[in-house]
Amino acid sequence: MSGLIPIAYRGTTMNTRLLDAETQAELTLGERDVLLEQVEVGRVEADLRRYAAIHSRNVQHAGNDQAVRMLVADLEGIGGLRVSAPRFANGTLQNVEARLPVEGREDAEIVLVSAHLDSTAKREPGYLPVLDPAPGADDDASGIAGVLAAARAAVALEQASGGARVREIRFVLFNAEEQEQAGSRAYARALRDEVGARLVAVYQMDMIGYDPNGDGTFELHAGYSRDPDVERESLALARVVGDLAPQVSIGLDPQVYPGLATGKDNGQDFSDHASFHSEGYAACLVTEDFFPELANQGGEPNPRYHLEDDTSDVLSPAYAADIARAVAAAVWYKATRP
């Protein structure tokens, strides 16, 4: 996640029904079974640890290219995906993209799930990006593991459903998020030129592993004060996660921003979802209980954020898997329901 820890506001829980006129999202029992099987703790933990084991994924470090190569190999290994690593920043950096298209439908609408692949330890005194460690376990190897889990789940759900999807799903790992979201900004601009309004949903997972008191609280950031239409559509995406979380991840406590009491979301510019808001797309950031409340009450920001000791030993793989499963459920729901 880019930026320093800001002050933000506690949102409303999803128990307060948003957009009451809409039908609550529900999965079939078969879909729930596949999600529970595919997004499991051991695999999420293994992926998180593998990417956090790279010395640094900073864009100035050789480990960044290593992460790109690993992601391409991992996504190709899932099977059934069209994997590429498009370049940006004058060809010096790469995002990683995997597409699950709707066969015979080049004009299908698109649902996108993402995380960022780079890391930084810029809060470390004297940090040298080209040399120093930046494992970025929480920020954002946890999100990387979540996207890989969502990709495996979607492919398995595709096989089980016999082709129920009406929308294409894209799994994207953005580079240079820590450089003012450079990778997602380049991608979102290109997507606007490529597909126009066919992108209907973006779910960004950024820091989903830190849950020190085990209460399962996590945050859904949909606020975009510059465009009320984009914010309204983004809140609808958040609502789907809130509806589906208790169906596949018992114990999670979703918090939605902007809260109904304040109408504010100080997290709106702090990750790659902001690049899509700027292009007029509905997007939702999914993160751990990161943003503290007013008067510094509530919120559990990871104290190792943007430091060299952002390692996996203080993270909860079960919590990360629960969040990833809820997001994967929302992505599949959005891809299959008209």
C-alpha positions in Angstrom: 0.0 0.0 0.0 1.4 3.4 -1.0 1.6 6.3 1.4 2.1 6.5 5.1 -0.5 5.5 7.7 -3.2 8.2 7.6 -6.0 8.9 10.0 -9.3 7.5 8.7 -12.8 6.8 9.9 -14.5 3.7 11.1 -17.0 2.6 8.5 -20.3 0.9 8.9 -20.5 -2.9 9.2 -22.1 -4.8 6.5 -24.9 -5.7 9.0 -26.2 -2.3 8.1 -27.7 -3.1 4.7 -26.4 -0.9 1.9 -28.5 -0.4 -1.2 -31.5 -2.1 0.4 -33.4 -2.4 -2.9 -30.9 -4.9 -4.2 -31.1 -8.6 -3.7 -28.6 -10.1 -1.3 -25.8 -12.0 -3.1 -25.9 -15.7 -2.5 -23.7 -18.6 -3.7 -24.9 -22.2 -4.4 -23.7 -24.9 -2.1 -21.6 -26.3 -4.9 -19.8 -22.9 -5.4 -19.1 -22.7 -1.7 -17.6 -26.2 -1.6 -15.2 -25.3 -4.5 -14.2 -22.1 -2.9 -13.5 -23.8 0.5 -11.5 -26.5 -1.2 -9.4 -24.2 -3.5 -8.7 -21.2 -1.2 -7.2 -23.1 1.7 -4.8 -21.9 4.4 -1.8 -24.1 3.6 -1.6 -23.0 0.0 -2.2 -19.3 0.8 0.6 -19.5 3.4 3.0 -21.2 1.1 2.5 -18.6 -1.6 2.8 -15.7 0.8 6.1 -17.1 2.2 7.5 -17.8 -1.3 7.0 -14.2 -2.4 8.1 -12.7 0.9 11.3 -14.8 0.6 12.5 -12.7 -2.3 15.1 -10.4 -0.9 13.2 -7.4 -2.3 10.6 -6.8 -4.9 11.3 -3.1 -5.2 11.3 -1.8 -8.7 15.0 -0.8 -8.4 16.0 -4.3 -7.1 16.7 -7.4 -9.2 14.1 -9.3 -7.2 11.4 -7.4 -8.9 12.1 -9.2 -12.2 12.3 -12.5 -10.2 8.8 -11.8 -8.8 7.5 -11.2 -12.3 8.9 -14.4 -13.6 7.5 -16.4 -10.7 4.1 -14.9 -11.1 4.0 -15.8 -14.8 5.1 -19.3 -14.0 2.6 -19.7 -11.2 -0.4 -18.4 -13.3 0.6 -20.5 -16.3 0.8 -23.5 -14.0 -2.8 -23.1 -13.0 -3.9 -23.8 -16.6 -6.8 -22.4 -18.6 -5.5 -18.8 -18.4 -4.0 -16.5 -21.0 -0.9 -15.1 -19.2 1.2 -12.1 -20.2 3.5 -9.5 -18.7 2.8 -6.2 -20.4 5.5 -3.6 -20.2 5.1 0.1 -19.1 7.3 2.9 -18.0 9.1 3.0 -21.4 9.4 -0.8 -21.3 11.4 -0.9 -18.1 8.8 -2.5 -15.9 6.1 -5.2 -16.2 2.7 -5.9 -14.8 1.5 -9.5 -14.9 -1.9 -10.4 -16.3 -3.9 -13.6 -16.6 -7.2 -13.7 -18.5 -10.0 -16.2 -18.1 -12.1 -15.2 -21.2 -15.6 -16.1 -22.1 -15.2 -18.4 -25.1 -16.6 -16.9 -28.3 -17.3 -13.5 -26.6 -14.5 -11.0 -27.3 -16.9 -8.2 -26.3 -17.8 -9.7 -22.9 -17.8 -7.5 -19.8 -14.8 -7.8 -17.5 -14.3 -8.4 -13.8 -10.8 -7.7 -12.5 -9.1 -8.9 -9.2 -5.6 -7.6 -8.4 -2.8 -6.9 -5.9 0.6 -5.3 -6.3 3.8 -7.2 -6.8 6.4 -4.7 -5.7 7.6 -3.9 -2.2 9.5 -1.2 -0.3 11.1 -0.6 3.1 11.2 3.2 2.6 10.4 3.9 6.3 13.7 2.2 7.2 16.4 4.8 8.0 19.0 5.0 5.2 17.1 2.6 3.0 18.8 1.8 -0.3 16.2 0.3 -2.7 18.8 -1.3 -5.0 20.4 -3.3 -2.2 18.4 -3.5 1.0 15.8 -6.1 1.9 12.1 -5.3 1.5 10.3 -8.6 1.9 6.9 -7.0 2.0 5.1 -10.0 3.4 2.0 -8.1 4.3 2.5 -5.4 1.8 1.7 -7.1 -0.5 2.8 -10.7 -0.7 -0.4 -11.4 1.2 -2.4 -9.9 -1.7 -0.3 -11.8 -4.3 -1.2 -15.0 -2.5 -4.9 -13.9 -2.5 -4.9 -13.3 -6.3 -3.3 -16.7 -7.0 -5.9 -18.3 -4.8 -8.7 -16.5 -6.6 -7.3 -17.6 -10.0 -7.1 -21.3 -8.9 -10.7 -21.0 -7.5 -12.1 -19.4 -10.7 -10.6 -22.1 -12.9 -11.9 -24.9 -10.7 -15.4 -23.2 -10.6 -15.3 -22.9 -14.3 -14.7 -26.6 -14.7 -17.4 -27.4 -12.1 -20.0 -25.1 -13.6 -19.7 -26.2 -17.2 -19.3 -22.6 -18.5 -21.7 -20.5 -16.4 -19.7 -17.3 -16.7 -21.1 -14.3 -18.6 -18.1 -12.1 -17.9 -14.3 -12.4 -18.5 -12.2 -12.5 -15.3 -8.7 -10.9 -15.3 -6.1 -11.5 -12.5 -3.6 -8.7 -12.5 -0.5 -8.1 -10.4 0.5 -4.5 -10.6 4.1 -3.3 -10.5 5.3 0.1 -9.0 2.3 0.6 -6.7 4.8 2.1 -4.3 5.7 4.6 -7.0 2.4 6.5 -7.0 0.5 3.5 -8.5 2.5 3.8 -11.8 1.7 0.2 -13.0 -2.0 0.4 -12.3 -2.3 3.9 -13.8 -0.7 2.7 -17.0 -2.9 -0.4 -17.1 -6.2 1.5 -16.3 -5.5 4.1 -19.0 -4.7 1.4 -21.6 -7.8 -0.6 -20.5 -10.0 2.5 -21.0 -8.7 2.7 -24.6 -9.0 -1.0 -25.1 -12.4 -2.0 -23.6 -14.1 1.3 -22.7 -17.1 0.6 -20.4 -16.8 -3.2 -20.5 -14.8 -3.2 -17.2 -17.6 -3.5 -14.6 -15.7 -4.4 -11.3 -12.3 -4.1 -9.8 -11.3 -5.8 -6.5 -7.9 -4.9 -5.2 -6.3 -6.9 -2.3 -3.6 -4.9 -0.5 -2.3 -6.1 2.9 -4.7 -8.8 4.0 -2.6 -10.8 6.5 -2.3 -8.8 9.8 -4.9 -9.6 12.5 -3.2 -9.3 15.8 -6.2 -9.8 18.1 -7.9 -12.4 15.9 -11.2 -10.5 15.6 -11.5 -11.0 11.8 -12.2 -7.3 11.1 -11.3 -6.2 7.6 -12.0 -3.1 5.5 -13.7 -2.5 2.2 -12.8 0.9 0.8 -15.2 2.1 -2.0 -15.1 5.9 -1.4 -14.4 8.2 -4.3 -15.5 11.8 -3.4 -14.7 13.2 -6.8 -17.5 11.2 -8.5 -20.7 10.1 -6.6 -21.7 7.7 -9.4 -18.4 5.9 -9.2 -18.6 5.8 -5.4 -22.2 4.4 -5.6 -21.2 1.6 -8.0 -18.1 0.9 -5.9 -20.2 0.5 -2.8 -22.3 -2.0 -4.6 -19.1 -4.1 -5.2 -18.3 -3.8 -1.5 -21.8 -5.0 -0.6 -21.2 -8.2 -2.6 -18.1 -9.1 -0.5 -20.1 -8.3 2.7 -23.0 -10.5 1.6 -20.7 -13.5 0.6 -18.1 -13.4 3.4 -20.3 -15.2 6.0 -21.1 -17.8 3.4 -17.5 -18.9 2.8 -15.4 -17.3 5.6 -17.2 -17.4 8.9 -15.7 -15.1 11.5 -14.8 -12.2 9.2 -16.2 -8.7 10.2 -16.4 -6.5 7.1 -16.2 -2.7 7.6 -17.3 -0.5 4.7 -15.9 2.9 3.9 -17.2 5.5 3.4 -19.2 5.0 6.6 -22.8 6.2 6.6 -22.1 8.4 9.6 -19.2 10.3 8.2 -19.5 9.9 4.4 -15.7 9.9 4.3 -13.1 7.4 3.1 -9.5 8.4 3.8 -8.3 5.3 2.1 -9.6 6.2 -1.3 -6.2 7.1 -2.8 -4.0 4.6 -1.0 -3.8 1.7 -3.4 -4.2 0.6 -7.0 -8.0 0.8 -7.0 -7.6 4.6 -7.1 -6.2 4.3 -10.7 -9.5 2.8 -11.8 -11.6 5.3 -9.9 -9.7 8.0 -11.8 -10.8 6.4 -15.1 -14.4 6.2 -14.0 -14.6 2.5 -13.1 -16.2 0.9 -10.0 -13.4 -0.4 -7.7 -13.1 -1.6 -4.2 -10.0 -1.9 -2.0 -9.9 -4.9 0.3 -7.5 -4.6 3.2 -6.9 -5.7 6.8 -8.0 -3.5 9.7 -5.4 -0.9 8.7 -6.8 2.6 9.1 -7.1 4.0 12.7 -10.2 5.9 13.8 -10.3 9.5 15.0 -8.5 10.0 18.3 -6.3 7.1 17.3 -8.9 4.6 18.5 -9.5 1.3 16.7 -7.7 0.1 13.7 -4.7 -2.3 13.9 -2.1 -1.0 11.4 0.8 -3.3 11.0 3.8 -1.6 12.8 6.2 -3.3 10.3 4.5 -1.6 7.3 7.2 -0.3 4.9 10.1 -1.7 7.0 12.6 -4.4 6.5 10.9 -6.6 9.0 7.6 -6.8 7.2 7.9 -10.6 7.4 5.4 -13.4 7.5 6.0 -14.5 11.1 3.4 -12.0 12.6 0.8 -12.6 9.9 -2.2 -14.9 10.0 -2.5 -17.2 7.0 -6.0 -18.2 8.0 -7.2 -14.6 8.1 -5.6 -13.9 4.7 -7.2 -17.1 3.3 -10.6 -16.0 4.7 -10.3 -12.6 3.0 -9.1 -14.1 -0.2 -11.9 -16.6 -0.3 -14.5 -13.8 0.3 -13.0 -11.8 -2.6 -12.8 -14.8 -4.9 -16.5 -15.5 -4.1 -17.4 -11.9 -5.0 -15.3 -12.1 -8.3 -17.0 -15.3 -9.3 -20.5 -14.0 -8.4 -19.9 -10.8 -10.4 -18.6 -12.9 -13.4 -21.6 -15.3 -13.4 -24.7 -13.3 -12.5 -26.3 -11.2 -15.2 
